[in-house]
Amino acid sequence: MKPEGTIPLELYPIELRNARRFIADHHSHAGEPRAWRFGVGVLAGGELVGVGIAARPKAGGLDSGRALEITRVATIGTPNACSRIYAALCRAGGALGYVEAWTYTLEGECAVCPRAAGFVESPPPKAEPRSWNRPRRTRVELNLFGETITPLGPKRRWRRELRP
């Protein structure tokens, strides 16, 4: 039973350009994503209150062809929107034949939403890098003003098995 006064959340299909715009306006630290398989939006009272994007895993060792990475989730702070997005992306991925989903959080971030959506922390096989930047695959980590847009530091890796 929902608490009185709670506005129900509704899933909404979203296009990449609209998801990117929402993320640019509302994500706490990461810029617009480049990769895209599919995405979902969440409406509350007809207003877009959150979006999520699923793509192929950035880590080559995780890219089995049947794995997804949830690369961005952004909300305006609406209760339960974040975990609803994670769960919807995982259900859609399972229906499309993907068998696992991965996501990352910064070490200092609260991880309630991935946990609520069924993710389990999965430590990386070796020490995590301080940056995603690599000689063969550079990452832009500064904006036009020289300010860091992707925080450096350890990240926590999360995994969820998907079922059709």
SULWODA-V211082 format. One record per residue. N is the residue number from 1. RES is the residue in three letters. PHI is phi in whole degrees, -180 to 180 (none if undefined). D_FIRST is the distance of its C-alpha to the first C-alpha in Angstrom with 2 decimals. Layout:
((N & RES & PHI & D_FIRST) (N & RES & PHI & D_FIRST))
//
This chain:
((1 & MET & none & 0.00) (2 & LYS & -82 & 3.79) (3 & PRO & -61 & 6.59) (4 & GLU & -61 & 8.96) (5 & GLY & 87 & 11.72) (6 & THR & -77 & 10.38) (7 & ILE & -86 & 12.59) (8 & PRO & -65 & 11.59) (9 & LEU & -94 & 14.06) (10 & GLU & -126 & 16.58) (11 & LEU & -74 & 19.22) (12 & TYR & -145 & 22.75) (13 & PRO & -67 & 26.13) (14 & ILE & -133 & 28.43) (15 & GLU & -90 & 32.19) (16 & LEU & -55 & 33.94) (17 & ARG & -63 & 35.62) (18 & ASN & -72 & 32.43) (19 & ALA & -65 & 30.69) (20 & ARG & -61 & 33.82) (21 & ARG & -63 & 33.94) (22 & PHE & -64 & 30.36) (23 & ILE & -63 & 31.09) (24 & ALA & -60 & 34.38) (25 & ASP & -83 & 32.71) (26 & HIS & -127 & 29.67) (27 & HIS & -74 & 30.27) (28 & SER & -70 & 31.12) (29 & HIS & -150 & 34.25) (30 & ALA & -107 & 35.03) (31 & GLY & -81 & 36.83) (32 & GLU & -65 & 36.33) (33 & PRO & -75 & 36.16) (34 & ARG & -97 & 39.08) (35 & ALA & -88 & 37.76) (36 & TRP & -161 & 35.27) (37 & ARG & -109 & 34.11) (38 & PHE & -164 & 30.99) (39 & GLY & -149 & 28.19) (40 & VAL & -145 & 24.82) (41 & GLY & -114 & 23.45) (42 & VAL & -127 & 20.02) (43 & LEU & -107 & 19.62) (44 & ALA & -132 & 17.43) (45 & GLY & 63 & 18.44) (46 & GLY & 84 & 21.44) (47 & GLU & -102 & 22.72) (48 & LEU & -70 & 23.51) (49 & VAL & -117 & 21.82) (50 & GLY & -174 & 22.73) (51 & VAL & -141 & 24.97) (52 & GLY & -142 & 25.92) (53 & ILE & -127 & 29.18) (54 & ALA & -111 & 30.24) (55 & ALA & -145 & 33.97) (56 & ARG & -76 & 36.42) (57 & PRO & -61 & 36.71) (58 & LYS & -72 & 39.21) (59 & ALA & -76 & 40.45) (60 & GLY & -55 & 42.94) (61 & GLY & -68 & 42.43) (62 & LEU & -97 & 38.78) (63 & ASP & -86 & 39.61) (64 & SER & -86 & 40.02) (65 & GLY & 92 & 39.44) (66 & ARG & -126 & 36.12) (67 & ALA & -120 & 34.35) (68 & LEU & -118 & 32.36) (69 & GLU & -123 & 32.00) (70 & ILE & -86 & 29.20) (71 & THR & -89 & 31.59) (72 & ARG & -147 & 29.59) (73 & VAL & -136 & 26.08) (74 & ALA & -136 & 26.01) (75 & THR & -136 & 23.36) (76 & ILE & -96 & 23.65) (77 & GLY & 99 & 21.21) (78 & THR & -64 & 17.94) (79 & PRO & -55 & 15.10) (80 & ASN & 72 & 14.29) (81 & ALA & -65 & 17.02) (82 & CYS & -63 & 19.52) (83 & SER & -68 & 17.74) (84 & ARG & -64 & 16.56) (85 & ILE & -67 & 20.29) (86 & TYR & -55 & 21.57) (87 & ALA & -64 & 19.46) (88 & ALA & -65 & 20.47) (89 & LEU & -64 & 24.10) (90 & CYS & -68 & 24.12) (91 & ARG & -62 & 22.83) (92 & ALA & -63 & 25.43) (93 & GLY & -60 & 28.08) (94 & GLY & -61 & 27.53) (95 & ALA & -66 & 27.82) (96 & LEU & -90 & 31.06) (97 & GLY & 100 & 32.55) (98 & TYR & -74 & 32.08) (99 & VAL & -110 & 31.73) (100 & GLU & -152 & 30.75) (101 & ALA & -128 & 29.43) (102 & TRP & -124 & 30.69) (103 & THR & -154 & 29.81) (104 & TYR & -131 & 31.28) (105 & THR & -129 & 30.31) (106 & LEU & -67 & 32.84) (107 & GLU & -55 & 33.49) (108 & GLY & -86 & 32.33) (109 & GLU & -80 & 29.07) (110 & CYS & -70 & 25.68) (111 & ALA & -114 & 24.54) (112 & VAL & -62 & 20.82) (113 & CYS & -66 & 20.05) (114 & PRO & -60 & 22.48) (115 & ARG & -63 & 21.34) (116 & ALA & -63 & 17.63) (117 & ALA & -91 & 19.01) (118 & GLY & 95 & 21.07) (119 & PHE & -79 & 24.36) (120 & VAL & -122 & 26.73) (121 & GLU & -62 & 29.51) (122 & SER & -130 & 32.80) (123 & PRO & -57 & 35.86) (124 & PRO & -67 & 38.58) (125 & PRO & -67 & 41.73) (126 & LYS & -140 & 43.92) (127 & ALA & -56 & 43.80) (128 & GLU & -74 & 41.79) (129 & PRO & -73 & 43.83) (130 & ARG & -81 & 43.71) (131 & SER & -150 & 43.47) (132 & TRP & -81 & 42.66) (133 & ASN & -70 & 46.18) (134 & ARG & -138 & 48.70) (135 & PRO & -56 & 52.26) (136 & ARG & -86 & 51.46) (137 & ARG & -147 & 48.14) (138 & THR & -77 & 48.13) (139 & ARG & -123 & 45.06) (140 & VAL & -81 & 45.33) (141 & GLU & -120 & 43.97) (142 & LEU & -126 & 45.51) (143 & ASN & -87 & 45.00) (144 & LEU & -63 & 48.02) (145 & PHE & -97 & 48.45) (146 & GLY & 81 & 48.60) (147 & GLU & -89 & 45.20) (148 & THR & -68 & 43.07) (149 & ILE & -109 & 40.09) (150 & THR & -117 & 38.94) (151 & PRO & -59 & 38.83) (152 & LEU & -85 & 41.13) (153 & GLY & 128 & 40.26) (154 & PRO & -65 & 38.54) (155 & LYS & -119 & 35.44) (156 & ARG & -102 & 32.96) (157 & ARG & -102 & 32.60) (158 & TRP & -127 & 29.43) (159 & ARG & -133 & 29.33) (160 & ARG & -138 & 26.88) (161 & GLU & -76 & 28.06) (162 & LEU & -110 & 27.09) (163 & ARG & -125 & 26.89) (164 & PRO & -64 & 27.50))
//
